[in-house]
Amino acid sequence: MVKFLKQFEGQLVPEWKEAFVDYWQLKKEIKKIHIMKNSTIKKQTVVSLLRKYTFLGHKQREHKTIQVHRRLAASASKGDMYETELLEQFADTEAAVEFFACLDHQLNKVNQFYRTKEKEFIERGDSLKKQLEILIELKIALRHQRCTKGTSPEDSKEDVSISGTISFSDYPNSGEIERSMKMKRLGRSFSGQVINCQGKSLRIHIPLTNPTRAFSAISYLLWDDLINQSSKKCGPEGNNKLHINKKKLHHAEKMIKGAFIELYKGLGYLKTYRQLNMLAFVKILKKFDKVTNKHVLPIYLRVVESSYFNSSDKALKLADEVEELFVKNFADDDRRKAMKYLKPTQRKESHVITFFIGLFGGCFLALFIGYVIIAHITGMYRSQSDIVMFSLLFLHFFLYGCNIFMWRKKRINYSFIFELSPTKELKYRDVFLICTSSMTAVIGVLFVHLSLVAKGYSYAQVQSIPGLLLLTFIVILICPLNIMYKSSRYRLLSVLRNIVLSPLYKVVMLDFFMADQLCSQVPMLRNLEYIACYYITGSYKTQDYNYCMRTTYYRDLAYAVSFLPYYWRAMQCARRWFDEGHKSHLVNLGKYVSAMLAAGAKVAYEKEKTVGWLCLVVAMSSAATVYQLYWDFVKDWGLLQFNSKNPWLRDELMLKQKSIYFFSMGLNLVLRLAWLQTVFHYNFEKVDYRVTMLTLASLEVIRRGHWNFYRLENEHLNNAGKFRAVKTVPLPFHEVDDQD
């Protein structure tokens, strides 16, 4: 039987953990009472017998072991406060007083948090209902305008915008008040347009969260200028016409729909919060009664049941209302369709996936051992070494699977942090399956390639095999068919697109997290550059491996490839500083600029190996390493806190063993210094330098995978401190002053 504490911790909302009943602390208080009870049990028995036969005591205190006083809080937002008074002596009265003081504190904390969250969700619900009313009226206006124009639905799809002054009303006999809506163009902005609706000036604001919306906004401004010019030619009546962009209205509808989904999810969390805390109070009171042989449970439980968090039904009613509105407006009155959005079902993890992970893992190991043996016997490393570097990507992906496993085990809500869809996100088994199958394919093809070369087949034909393998992976990545994790593949492509165009729009967590991963894949990117040159120029037919190295454009392009990941990340920091105004983003930008300078010096040193360039590489790389180590430990991991209750660590830790954090810092330091080998070129007996470079590149990938866990741990703890469990979706319609 699973202990309640483990069950309780497994079901609670991770971001609200501190707001739940501290069941562990209450158990500690009961343990104190239990220890004292054993030493004074005889004395307590005599006292209870005397009291039992005392008429007055029997009459007044038979069922009044405790009394819970309810008093008004100083602030109305905190609600009622509870305080317990003991009416009987306990084995250890002082310990009992401490227990009830802790219990009262937990009850007051739960009530206050529930009241705060309930108020937040109700205010959000009221705003959403107003937004939905505006959306419905604008959609009715569009439909009415199509009818007046006499256009068919097919023709209306081709309209870019629609204009007109629309009014509609219901007959007074139906019991409804006559309403009208007059919309007038007041102005324009880059991300929104101002309209007058229901007597209020409103702006449709669509955040530029991706490049598509940014380009759409630019094109909308150009179109808007043409509309204004034509309106002036039409006279004063033309200026009163409103041009509603249907794309904007569609985006607004998606935003409101997403906001309803997040609100419903938050209300579900609040319901879980209510149920788990109620169950925790029942369990802890039962334990108290069992230890003390008192009957406190029915007395205190009546107070808990009547307290605000258990008696208020506002959140439950709002959840029903949200569900009703969503079914009606976003699911065409189809409840089953609505529940797919409001209550998405998690994909069941199949044991078939586990079987194939083991199968492909075994095949990969066998093929890899065979490949190494044949390569060692024949001495053919050169032709395959650059393709093998491509395996760095799958190593990185494998470590991401390990990260997912650990995040889930430690209850780090990575899905919420990365804003991933719970129904489409990759589980760690899916990631391992992709890695093992891909690496089996890579090693299998290279094994066949090596075997054919050893048998004397035409080198030009055989050398095309690795290129075809790479081309196959690219085709699978961009394949439009709904196979092989299409949603995840397209999400990856969209994130890569966002990274390349990072200065143009707002940066989200997943974008800069992925950009950080690319900073550890510079060796792979440079090898992909070489492979592209190798096959495009036809060097694979002549076995001229140094052709690309001799060309000027390739050497110049190597600078760009080495800079790009750091440049993209620096641009993301600049954009975040522009959006948020925090100077810490500028400091973070400096870290990537120092990495760019170090990478540039290293590429220059590889081109001209002089003492001057060597000194510059050492100086730049040392400064960048110190900069990066400080940022890793203090900013990204949140460690090295001098005033923390955990010396040299932060106050809140997800791992119980503190030594793991110190070991991780030491390991990160060692792996950060791996660049020394690339500068001084230490020789490891007869090991090929390509193997050495692959090993060092793998160490950097391992360091990044190791960094990922602590980065998300720190992000989760900072997020949990703000009690954010659901996304705050921006709303499209905003009230503005007419003077604006």
C-alpha positions, 0 to 999 in steps of 0.5 A: 500500500502506497503511503499517503505522503507519497501519493499526496506529493505525486498528485499535487500541482508542482508549482503550488507545492508550497501552498499545499498543506505541509503534511510532512511537518504535521507528521513531525509534530504528531511524532513528538506527541507520540514520543511523550505519550509513551513516557506519561501514559500511566499518569494520563490514565489516572487523570482521565479516570478521575475526570470521567467520574467527576460530574461537572467535568463529564457534563461540560467536556465530554465532547469538547476536547478542543474549540476552534475560534474564528476571527476576522483577519486584519485584511479583507483579502485574507478572509477569516482566520482560525485559532484552536484552544485546548480544553483538555490536558494531553500527554504533552500539552506543549507539543499538542499546542504546537501541533494545533498552531501548525494545523491552524497555520496550514488551514489559514494558508490554504484558505488565503491561497484558494481565495487569491487564486479563485479571485484571479481566475474569476477576474480572468473569466470576466475578462474572457467573457467580455472578449468573447462578446466582442468577438461574437459581435464582430463575427456577426458584423462580418457575416451581415456585411457579406449578406448585404454585399450578396457574396457567397462563402466561397467569394468571401474567402478571397476578401482581404478586408471588409468595411461598413457601418453595421447595426443590428437589433432585436424586437422589444417584444422578445424581452431583450433590449435593443442593441446596436453596434457602430464601428468607426476607424480611429487610427492604426498601430503596428500590432493593432487597429482601433475600433469603437464597439459598444461605446468603447474604443478598442484596439485589436492587438495580436502579439508578434510571437513569430515571424509570420505574424511580423511579416503579416503586420508589415503587409497589413500596414502597407495595405492599410495605407492604400485603404486610407488613400482610397477612403480620402478619395471617397469623401467624408463617408469613406473615412467612417468605414472600418476595415476589419482584417479577417486574419486578425479576427481569426488570430483573435479567436485563436487567442481567446480560445487558448485563453479559455483552455488555460482558464479551464485548466487552472480551474481544474488545478484549483479543484485538485488543490481543494480535494487533496488538501481536504484529504490531507486534513482528514488523514492528519486528524485521524493520525492525531486521534490514533496517537492521543486517543482523543476525538478531535477529528469530528470537531476540527473537520466541521471547521475545515468543511465550513472554511472558505476553500471547501465551501466556496463554489464560485470556481466550480460554477465558473468551470461549468460556465467556461465549459458551456461557453467553449462547447457553444462557441468553439466546438459547434455544440459538440461536447466530445470535441470540446473535451479534446481541448479542455481535457486532453487525454495523455498518450499511453506509453506502450511496451512495444516502444520499450521493446524496439528501444532494446532491439535497436540498442542491441543492433547498434552496439553489435554494429558499432563493435563490428565497425570499429574492428573492421575500421581498425583492421583496414585503417580506413577512418578518413572517409567516414569520420565526418559522417560519424560527427553527425552522431553528435546530434543523436547523442544530444538527443539521447541526453535530452531523453535522459533529461526528460526522465529526470525532470519527470522523476523530480516533478519538474514541469518541463511541458509548462516551461517549454509550452509543449502540448501535453498530447503531442510532446515527446516522452522519454521513451519516444526520444530513446526510440528515435535515437537508437533507431537513427544511430542503428541506421547510421552505423548500419549504413557506414558498416555496409559502406566500409565493407563495400570499400574493402571489397574493392567496389567503385569508390565514386558509387560507394562514397555516395551512400553516406550522402544519401543517408544524410539526404534521407534524414533531411527528407524525413525531417521535412516530410509533410505526411503525418508519420514519424512524429510530424508535430514534433518535427515541425515544432523543431523546424519552427523553433529553428526558424525562430532562432534564425530570425530571432531579432524580429519577434519576442523570444520564448523559453523554448527558443533560447533553450534550443539556441543554447543547444546549438552553441554546443553543436558548432563542431557538428555544424562545421562538419555539415559544412564540410559534407555539403562542400564535399558532395556539392563540389564532387570531391567524393568522386576523386577522393580529394578530401582537402579540396574544400580546405584549400578553397577560400570561400570554405575557410571564410564560411567556417568563420560564419558557421563558428559565429552563428550559434553565438550570434543568434543567442546574442540577438535573442538576449538583445531582443529580450532586453528590448522587450523586458528592459532588464540589464541582466540580458545585456550582461548575458549578451556579453557572454555570447559576444566573448564566446564569439571572439574566442571562436573567431580567434580559434578559427584564425589560429587553425588557419595561421598557427603562430605564437601570437594567435595562440596567445590571443586564443588562450586569453580570449578563451580563458576570459570567456570560460570564466564568464561562462562558469559564473553565468552557469553557476550563479544565473542559470543554476542559481547556485553559489548563494552566500546567504543561503540555508544550504551553504554555497547552494540555493535555498530550494533544492530538488535533489536530496544529496547536496554533494551532487551539486558540488560534483556537478559544478566540478564536472562542469568546470572540467568540461568547460576547459576541454578547449585546451586540448584543441589549442595545445593538441595533446597526443594520445599515443596513436589515436587519430586526431579525428577520434580525439576531436569527436571525443572532445565534441562529445564531452561538450554535448555531455556538458550541455545535457548535464547543464540542461537539468539544472537550468530547468530545475532553476527555472521551475523553482523560480516559476513555482515561487510565483505560483504560475501553473497555467499560461497567461494568454494575452487577450486581443481586444484592449480598451484605449482612450479616444485621444490615443 
